[in-house]
Amino acid sequence: MIRVAHVMSRRIVTASPSDSVEAAARLMRRHACEYLPVRHRGRVVGILARGDVVETSPDVVSRRRIEAVMAREVLTVRPQTPLAEATRVMRDWRTPVLPVVAHERLVGIVTESMLIAYLADLVDDAARPRRSRPPVA
């Protein structure tokens, strides 16, 4: 069974609710990420999407705090969650990102893009011709 741990990224860039949206935008550009888990006292308390940053008025972006624009309802999965279950959660809840948590600590992140890349690899592997074995005499 394929688990979330096989697909998730362990390279996690996070922000704090009190950080400015402007600072978050710089982090997202620097690390080329679409989503930032937002942590407070070590726990995931929200998700900031690039769209949340883009929708923030340019004249207030430096003053507006992440907590004002982040999504507060965050669905999470564990590293051992079956990948099919995580995919169903993303589909059913229409969420493109799931923070991965173990023992209440953020250990990874899985996104729709990662799932698509993983699926593409599976399709490529399945399409690759297999070397046939010589017949046994």
C-alpha positions in Angstrom: 0.0 0.0 0.0 1.3 3.4 -0.9 1.4 5.9 2.0 1.5 9.7 2.2 5.1 9.4 3.4 6.1 8.1 -0.1 4.9 11.3 -1.8 5.0 14.1 0.7 7.7 16.8 0.7 9.7 17.0 3.9 11.0 20.4 2.9 8.5 22.6 4.6 8.4 26.4 4.6 6.1 27.8 7.3 4.9 31.2 8.6 3.5 32.5 11.8 0.0 34.1 12.1 1.6 37.4 13.1 3.8 37.6 10.0 2.9 40.1 7.4 1.3 39.0 4.1 4.2 40.8 2.4 6.8 38.6 4.3 4.8 35.5 3.3 4.8 36.6 -0.3 8.6 36.9 -0.2 8.9 33.4 1.3 6.7 31.9 -1.3 8.7 33.5 -4.1 12.0 32.5 -2.6 11.0 28.9 -2.1 8.7 28.6 -5.1 5.8 27.3 -3.1 2.1 27.8 -3.5 1.1 27.1 0.1 2.5 28.0 3.5 1.4 26.1 6.6 0.9 28.6 9.4 2.1 27.5 12.8 1.6 28.9 16.2 3.4 27.3 19.2 4.4 24.4 17.0 0.9 23.5 15.8 -0.6 24.0 12.4 -3.3 26.7 12.8 -3.9 27.6 9.2 -2.8 27.5 5.5 -1.9 30.5 3.4 -2.3 30.1 -0.3 -0.7 32.2 -3.0 -4.2 33.3 -4.0 -4.7 34.7 -0.5 -1.6 36.8 -1.0 -2.6 38.0 -4.5 -6.1 39.0 -3.3 -4.7 41.2 -0.6 -4.8 44.9 -1.6 -1.2 46.1 -2.5 -1.6 49.2 -0.3 -2.2 47.1 2.9 -0.1 44.0 2.1 2.8 45.2 4.4 0.4 45.9 7.3 -2.0 42.9 7.0 -1.2 39.9 9.1 -1.4 36.3 7.8 -4.0 35.5 10.4 -6.4 37.9 8.7 -6.3 36.1 5.3 -5.3 32.5 6.0 -7.7 29.5 5.9 -8.3 28.5 9.5 -9.9 25.1 8.9 -7.0 22.8 8.1 -7.4 19.2 7.3 -4.3 17.1 8.0 -3.1 13.6 7.4 -0.4 11.4 8.9 2.6 10.0 7.1 1.1 6.5 7.4 -2.2 7.5 5.9 -2.9 5.5 2.7 -2.4 7.8 -0.3 -5.8 6.8 -1.8 -7.4 8.1 1.4 -5.5 11.4 1.3 -6.5 11.8 -2.3 -10.2 11.2 -1.4 -9.9 13.8 1.4 -8.5 16.3 -1.1 -11.2 15.6 -3.6 -14.2 15.5 -1.2 -13.1 18.6 0.7 -11.9 20.4 -2.4 -8.5 21.2 -0.8 -5.4 21.2 -2.9 -3.0 20.8 0.1 -2.7 18.7 3.2 -0.2 19.3 5.9 1.3 16.0 7.2 1.4 15.8 11.0 3.0 13.2 13.3 2.6 13.5 17.1 1.1 17.0 16.6 4.2 18.1 14.8 4.3 19.2 11.1 6.5 16.7 9.2 5.6 17.3 5.6 3.1 18.6 3.1 1.3 16.9 0.2 -0.2 18.9 -2.7 -2.3 18.1 -5.8 0.8 18.8 -7.9 2.8 16.2 -6.0 0.0 13.6 -6.6 -0.1 14.4 -10.3 3.7 14.1 -10.5 3.5 10.7 -8.7 0.7 9.5 -11.0 2.7 10.5 -14.0 5.7 8.5 -12.8 3.4 5.5 -12.2 2.0 5.8 -15.8 5.5 6.1 -17.2 6.7 3.1 -15.3 3.7 1.1 -16.5 4.3 2.1 -20.1 8.0 1.3 -20.1 8.7 -1.9 -21.9 9.8 -4.8 -19.7 12.7 -6.9 -20.7 11.5 -10.4 -21.3 13.2 -13.2 -19.7 14.7 -15.9 -21.9 12.7 -19.1 -22.0 13.8 -21.7 -19.5 14.9 -24.9 -21.3 
